[in-house]
């Protein structure tokens, strides 16, 4: 069945809560992806246990090894309370990995499938540096290889998450709430706020975004208060990976300042208390599920994410890596001026250390302003491969991609029991995505930098 029209708001909400798969196109994966609807209630009943366990972890820092939905929610919560205790490590970038201080560290390994390439590589690396299983806990689905590993290696605890929740909808499950508790956040309070969400308003939010996209205003510009800027990372992956398929979608543009344009649909958030994130998470999950209905796409699958993974595996199967040509970063703007058309957006994808966050945002602003206010997004690789990468390849062909890679390689960081190191892995991921974007007819160019100030 192809979805062609919207029901009334109340009817949509009732059908969503009832788990009606008919809301989305035939063959959708919703029958085993709607556990997020009821998980706040379940987690509310387990809040005391989660909090008690977290209080018993006396390590001075907690390093979360995750990717995509298992890492971005925790990063939002960590940043909201300004926690220096939690370190969210969702990259294969060697300099960032080598900088992690493992003294008195506890590791939380998060992967729905229990096989995520990046997470398993990170776990292999840190288990060699810190072999004590009691300094690890895992969050995964039932019966995964990670669950078996947690038992075999004597992990401190295994949290078995409900299997009917997709990664990007998992923030109010163990994947988000266990890290929240380790940051000292009131888990029960987050769940209470989620349960009190104005669901009708959430449905209306999703319908408005989808209808705006159909009308040509598909750059969903989400203005987030500065103290909660990290929320943009989470909402970006939720919207992009859920709606960016079948050549359509709402292109998320998270920002802390108002950005206007003929192709923009503006949503401004009001947040003042970290616990309010419970309601905000749940509101957007409802909204995006409804937007998928209105756009006629399945908001719970990710058909194009696998493309880059397959191309990365292909590159890694034939080592050493080939040499790829990279352009001079001083020519970024000139190239974009040749490529950009009305209605386009620019995606800056940086395979660089996380320490460049502020500089990357300055690049985003500079390109946006220099190109007349065009929507520009920026993200780190390989993190974006698990989120906005779906939009880049499966959404509208209005993206112009600037891929940034380091001109000078970082010192080698090993991955035990693997025939390559992290330096090779991240380069293979950049190559794999470059190939994937090219195969989909996207306009993309690779630029090598030593310093983001070189980008002009």
N, C-alpha and C positions, 0 to 999 in steps of 0.2 A: 504494500500500500504506500503510495506517495502522499505525504502530507501537503495539502494545498491551502488550508484555511485554519484560522484559529477559533477555538471555542471560547466561551466567556471565561473571564478570570476565575470565577469560583469553580466552574466545571474543570478547567485546566488543573487547578490546585487539587481538586478531589481526585482526578484521574492520576496525577503524579503520586499523590500519597497512597493510592491504591496499587501503584506499580503497573499501570496500564502501558504495556509495550506498544500499543497502537498509537501512542503519541508521536512515534518516530518511524522512519521508513522501515519497510519490510526487511527482515534479516538483522535488525539492530541487536546489540548485545545487552540491552537493558535487563533482561531476565536475571542475569547474574551480576548486575552492577548497581543496584538500587539500595544497597545496605546503608548507604550514607544518610538516607532519609530518617531512619530510626536510631542510628548509632548514638546521637547525643543522649538519648534516654538511657541506653545501655551503659554508656560511659559515665553518666551521672551516678549510677548505682555502684560503679567501680572506682569512683574518684578517691575514696578513702584508702583503698588498697594501693592505688597508683602513688598517691602522696606519701603513704607510709614507706613504700619501697624506695622512692626517690630520696626520702629523708635519711635512709640508711646508707646511701652512697656518699662516702666522705671524701672522695677525690676532689682535688682543688679545681680540676677542669674535666669537662666531658666532651669528647670528640665524637660528633655524629658523622658516620659514614653513610651517605645516602645520595640519591639523585632524583630530580624531578619532584613529584608530589611528596615524597618521603623526606625531602630536605627543605623545600621552600617555605612550607607552613612553619616548621620549627624556626627558621631564620626570621620570619616575621615576628613570632612571639619573643624570640631572644632579643631582637632589636627593640621591640616595644617596651621592654622593661630594662633595657640597657645592660643585659647580663654579659659579663666578661667570662663567666664560667663555661658556657656552652660555645663550642667551636663547631660550626657547621662546615664540613668538608665535602663538597659536592663537585669535585674537579679531578682531572687527571694531570693538571699542570704541575710539573716537577718542582718548581721553586716554591709554590704554595704548600705542597705536600712536605717537602724537606723542612719547611719552617715550623711545622707542628712540634711543639714541645711535649714529649711523652712522659716527662717526670710527673708522677702522681696523677696520671690521666686515667680516666675510665672511658671505654669505647662503647658507643651505641650503634649497632649495625642495622640499618633499615633498608629492607628490600622486599617488596610485595612478592615478586617471583622467586626471590632467593637465589637468583642467577645473574642479576644485573652486572654487566661487564665491569663497569667502573667500581661498583661497590665491592665486588669480589677481588678485584685487583688491589684496592685500598686495604681490604682486610688481610690479604696475603702479605702485603708490605708491613702493616703494623703488627701483625702476629709475630713476625720475625723480630721486630724491635721490642715488642712487649708480649712474650709468650704465655703469660699467666692468664688462663681462661676465666678466672674469677673477676678479672678486670674488664669483662665484656658482657654485654647483654644484646639481645637481638629482637627485632620486630619483623615478622614475616607472616605469610599465609600458612595454613596448615599443610604439613607434609612436604615442604620445600627442601632443597639441598641445604639452605641456610639453617633451617630448623634442625636437620640432622647434624649439621656441623656444631650447632650450639650444644647439642646433647653430647656429642663425641668429645668436644674440647672442654666441657665443664663450665659453660658460660654461667655467670651469676644468675641470669634469668632469661627466659624466652617468653616474649609476648606474642601470642598467636592471634593475629588480627582476623576479623570476619572476612571471609574470602570474597564476599559479594560487594566489595568496595574497590573502585579503581583508584590508582595512585593519586590522581589530582583531586579527587573528592575525599581524601582520607585524613584531612587535617583534624577533624573532630573524632578520630579514632585513636588507637594507640600510637599511630605514626606521628600525630601532632601532640597528643596530650602527655605522653611519657616525657618527651623533651621539655614540654611546658612545665611539668612538675619538677624536673631537674633544674629549671631556672627559677624555681620558687613561686610559680604562678598557681593560683587557686583553680585547680581543674574543675571542681564542682561549680565554681562561679562562671567559668567559660561555658560549661554545659547548660547552666541555668539561662544564661543570656541567649544561647542558641535556641533553646526550647521556647523562649519568649519572642522569637523573631516574628516580625509582621510579615507573614507569608504572602498575603495578598499583594502587598507592596513589592515583594520580591518577584512575583509573577509579572506584575506590571513593568518592573525594571527590565526583565528579560524580553518582554514583548516590544517595549519601546526601542531597545537596542537592535533587535532583529528587524523591525520595521524601518528604522533609520538606515540600516545597512542596505535593505532593499531599495531605499530611496536615494542611494548614492552617498549617504553619510555613514560609511562603514568604518571610519577611524574612531573607535570607541575610546575616547580620551578620559581617563579616570584620574581626577585630581585628588590627591591624597595629602592630608596634613603632614608637614615636614617631619614631626616626631614619629610618624607611622609610615615613612616613605617606603620601608621594606615591604609593606602590604602590596605595593605595586608589582613586586616580583611574583607573588602568589596569584593575584588576580589576572596577571598577564598570562601565566601558564594555563590557568583554568579556562579563560576565554579562548585563547589561541588554539589550544589542543582540542578543545571541545567543539568549536564552531568552524575551524579552518579546514574545510574539506569540500569535495564536489565543486570546487571553483568558487566557493562563496565563503562568508564568514564575517565576524566582527573583528577587526584588527585592533588589538588592545594597545593603547599608548598610555602607560602609566607616567604620571608627572606630579610634581608638587606645586606647579603653577598653571594657571589657565592658559590653554593653547586653543586658538580659534582657527576656523577655516571652513570653507564650503563643504568639505567632506568629513567634518567632525561631528560626532555626537558626544556631548559633554555630560559627564556625571561627576558631581563634586561630593566627596564623602565628608562626614562630620564625625570625628573620633577624638576623644579626650582621655579615655580610660582604657588600658590594655584589655580589661575584661570585655569591653565592647566588641573586641575582635571575634568573640564567640558568635555573636549575632551577625556580624559582617561576613564571616566565613559562610555561615549557613544561608544567609540571604543571597549571596552570589552563587552558591551551588544551585539553589532553586532557580534563580534567574537564568543561569546559563543552560540548565536543562530545558527550561521553557524556550529560550532563544533557539536551541537546537530544533525544537518542535516547529517553531515559526519559520525557520530557515529550511526545513526539510532535510536535516542531517542528523546522524546519530551522534549525540554529544558524549558518548561513552567509549567509542573506539578511537584508534589512532592509526589509520591505515598507512599513512605515509612516514611515520616515525621509523618503521622497520627498514625503509629504503636506505637511509644513511647507515644504519647498523650493518646491513648486508654489505654495503660498499666498503665500510671500515674493515669488516672481516676479510673481504677480498683483498684489500691492500695489505693487511697483516699476513695473509697466506703466502705472500710472495716478497719476502724481505731479501735484501735491504730496500728501503723505501726509494722510490724514484725522486729525482730532483724536479721540483716544479718552479716555473717562472713566477716571480712576484714583482708587482709594479712598484714604482716610487710613490710613497705616501704623500708626497707634495702634490701629486696629481689627482687626489681623491675628488676634490670639488669639481675640477675640470671634467673628469670622467662622468660624475653624476649629472652635471649640466647637460652633457650630451645624451644621457640616458633617460632622465626623469621626464615623465609626461603628466598632464593633469590627472589627478586621482591616484597617483602612485604614492608609495611610502618607501622610506629607506630603512634598511636594517643593518646596523653595524654589529658585526659578530667577531668578538675578540678572543682569540686563543692565547690569552696572556695571564700573568699572575693576578690574583684578586686585589693586590695592593693598588691597582690602577683604577679603582672604582670612581674616585672623584674626577680623575682625568678623562675617563670614558664618558662621564656625564657632560663634561665640558665639550668634548667632541660632538656629542649629540646636539647640544645647544647650538654650537657653532655651525654645524651643517644645517640644522633646522632654520636658523636665522638667515644663513647665507643663501638658502634655496627658497626664500620667500615664505617661510612658515610651514613648509611641508611637514607631514608627520614623519618623525624619525624615532626609531627604537634602537636600543643598544643592549647587548647581552654578552655574557661570557660563554665561550665554548669550553667543554662540551655540554655545559648545563642546559643551554637552549635547545639542544637536540631532543631533549625529553619534554619540551614544552612548545615554544614558539616555532620550532622546526617543523611541526605539523602544519602550521599556518603558511610558512614560507613555501612549502612544496604542494600542499593540498588546497590552500585557499585561493583567492583571486590572483591572477598573474599580474599583480600591480606592485610587486616588491622589487626593489633594486638593492642588491646585497653588496656590502663592503666587508670582505673578510680580512681581518688583521691577524697576522702571525708574527712571531718574533724573528728578527733578522739574525740574532745570535742565540744559539741553543744554551739552555741552562745545563749545569752539571748533571750527569746521569743519576737518576733515582731508580733503583731496581724494583722489579716485581718478582718475588720469589716464585719459582716453578713456572715461569713464563719465558718464552724465547725472545722477549723484548722488554724494554724498560718503559717507564712512564713517558720519557721524551719521545720515544717511537710511537707509543699509543696515542698521545694527543695529536701528534702530527698526522697519523693515519686517520684519526677522526676528522681533522680539518680537511684532509684530502678526500675522504669518503663523502663528506657533506658537499664539498665543492663539486664533486662528480654528480651527486644526486640533484643538486640545484640545476646544473647544466642539462642533465637528462630531462628535467621538467620544463626546460625552456626559460628558466629564470635568468635575468640579467645579473651577473655576478663577476666580481673581480677580486683577486687576492693581492694584498699589499703587505710588505714586510716592514716592520718598525723596530727601532731600538727604544724610542720614546714617543708617546702619543702626541707630543708637541710637534712632531714631524707631519702629522696629518693636516693637510691644507685643502 
